[in-house]
């Protein structure tokens, strides 16, 4: 493997490892919340989601910085990634998959919570209407 390719692989692998760190921290936040370790206060939930979004944005920014190195690596011709690069790439792919699954689960929980709130509001409205009807007799 050429020195140029090795140097590019190091840069790309370091970037992927940094991305993996971001994704892993975002996953930890969501897993803690889903496990009930986080508060249910709206402000705290918003702060958690904002932090998760910051981490994902940071990973995306890292990816942008890697575009030129990846393009140069590919321009050197077809080659199998070295072990460090391959491992970093697989880790990032795994973490993105986990993060997507957690986001899907979170979305489902949010929809269920919204349905529960709507049902409770409907019951309260019905009770209020029944009380009003009783008072107006």
Order of alpha helices (4+ residues) and beta strands (2+ residues): alpha-alpha-alpha
